[in-house]
Amino acid sequence: MVLTMLFGLLSVLVLLGVLALAVPAWVLWRQVHAACQGRDTLPSPTDDAAPREPVAVLIPAHNESAVIESTLRSLMPQLRPGDVVWVVADNCTDDTAALARACGAQVTERFDTVRRGKSFALAHGVALLRAQPVPPRWVVFFDADCQVHPHTLDRLAQACQREQRPVQALYLMQQPPAAPGQAHGWRPHLAEFAWRVRNWVRPLGAQRLGWPCQLMGTGMAFPLALLDDALLAHGHITEDMKLGIDLALAGHAPLFLPTALVTSTFPTTQAATRTQRTRWEHGHLDMLLHQAPALWREGWRRRDRAAMGLALDLCVPPLALFTALLGLGWWVALALGWLGGSWLPLGVATVSLIGLLTAITRAWRGWGREVMAGRELLLVPLFILAKVPIYLGFVLRRQTRWIRTDRR
């Protein structure tokens, strides 16, 4: 009798666990399926000559002398009369400010050893724009280490002005050129593919489902009136995700614009890669645990489909962690059924796992062939093992302070 009750309780607990994983599995499958309904390509460099109002561009930069010139060279030819570029040289100890001025950008220098990080730099820049004799109505954010592809500024500005809401460009991370006589290994290939799934396939599918997208940190356009100090100056390590959630709660969910393209390269050293991925994944998990439930509740209360759609998108964990959790859940459900518990959790886990693997395979066929071979998908378990220290760190020593990625 006691054993039967124990297995019954365990069956309920395991079922609840696999059902919690089934929701993001369904979301991921649904997004990939929707994205595949109309396969798109990278933006083509066609001339977009439609009229638009002037915009202000803000570029936060902390010791970015190695990359700021390249970023500005990709951006400055896209300016129209009335546009202005402001670089916020934030706590810089190098010549970032001088290099930006030499490229034709306006520069404001900020020194604050307590309120440090990208969100505070952006808040400083927005306050500066508001203080202008004639403040701009529209602002676009770019990172200091990215390439702004042709016509991207025009397309972002036009979409933002037309829709009167935040707009997010397609933002892709790519591997830097390999050294002569060498080739990138399988890990960088998997990392680039996972990035495409997160920043290209899923937002594209969400767009076709009528959902908004998360903000991605660069290539973001806003009506200036939507931005204030409270939205920006918080110091969260994933300030972009938090900003998108806060704007969605205010009724201004971001729009994905895949025809505008911004690219960056992954770091070249293992230490910098670990720092960058820890910041991204710890910030994502923090948003998932603390913001997604509130966003869903508020969306449900207001019957706001945009807020609920963004909450569903946010509930999907980082791909490596999600695959590991769902695989673990499947084995636990199998063990439970084999020992005499209910087989229902195994059925739910199996359907969810099939959905996840189907989504990953379809995403690779549509968007991953250019960056990795199909056989490298078999190495996903090793990719997951390499990330275990990052996920343990979230539990044991969570990163909460913004740390700049080393560009060297």
Stockholm file with secondary structure:
# STOCKHOLM 1.0

chainA/1-408         MVLTMLFGLLSVLVLLGVLALAVPAWVLWRQVHAACQGRDTLPSPTDDAAPREPVAVLIPAHNESAVIESTLRSLMPQLRPGDVVWVVADNCTDDTAALARACGAQVTERFDTVRRGKSFALAHGVALLRAQPVPPRWVVFFDADCQVHPHTLDRLAQACQREQRPVQALYLMQQPPAAPGQAHGWRPHLAEFAWRVRNWVRPLGAQRLGWPCQLMGTGMAFPLALLDDALLAHGHITEDMKLGIDLALAGHAPLFLPTALVTSTFPTTQAATRTQRTRWEHGHLDMLLHQAPALWREGWRRRDRAAMGLALDLCVPPLALFTALLGLGWWVALALGWLGGSWLPLGVATVSLIGLLTAITRAWRGWGREVMAGRELLLVPLFILAKVPIYLGFVLRRQTRWIRTDRR
#=GR chainA/1-408 SS CHHHHHHHHHHHHHHHHHHHHHHHHHHHHHHHHHHHTTCCCCCCCCCCCCCCCCCEEEEEESSCTTTHHHHHHHHGGGCCTTCEEEEEEESCCSSHHHHHHHTTCEEEEECCSSSCSHHHHHHHHHHHHHTSSSCCSEEEECCTTCEECTTHHHHHHHHHHHHTSCEEEEEEEECCCCCTTCCCCHHHHHHHHHHHIIIIIHHHHHHHTTCCCCCCSSSEEEEGGGCCHHHHTTCCTTHHHHHHHHHHHTTCCCEEEEEEEEEEECCSSHHHHHHHHHHHHHHHHHHHHHTHHHHHHHHHHHTCHHHHHHHHHHTSCCHHHHHHHHHHHHHHHHHHHHTTSCSHHHHHHHHHHHHHHHHHHHHIIIIITTTCCGGGGGGHHHHHHHHHHHHHHHHHSCCCSCCCCCCC
#=GC SS_cons         CHHHHHHHHHHHHHHHHHHHHHHHHHHHHHHHHHHHTTCCCCCCCCCCCCCCCCCEEEEEESSCTTTHHHHHHHHGGGCCTTCEEEEEEESCCSSHHHHHHHTTCEEEEECCSSSCSHHHHHHHHHHHHHTSSSCCSEEEECCTTCEECTTHHHHHHHHHHHHTSCEEEEEEEECCCCCTTCCCCHHHHHHHHHHHIIIIIHHHHHHHTTCCCCCCSSSEEEEGGGCCHHHHTTCCTTHHHHHHHHHHHTTCCCEEEEEEEEEEECCSSHHHHHHHHHHHHHHHHHHHHHTHHHHHHHHHHHTCHHHHHHHHHHTSCCHHHHHHHHHHHHHHHHHHHHTTSCSHHHHHHHHHHHHHHHHHHHHIIIIITTTCCGGGGGGHHHHHHHHHHHHHHHHHSCCCSCCCCCCC
//
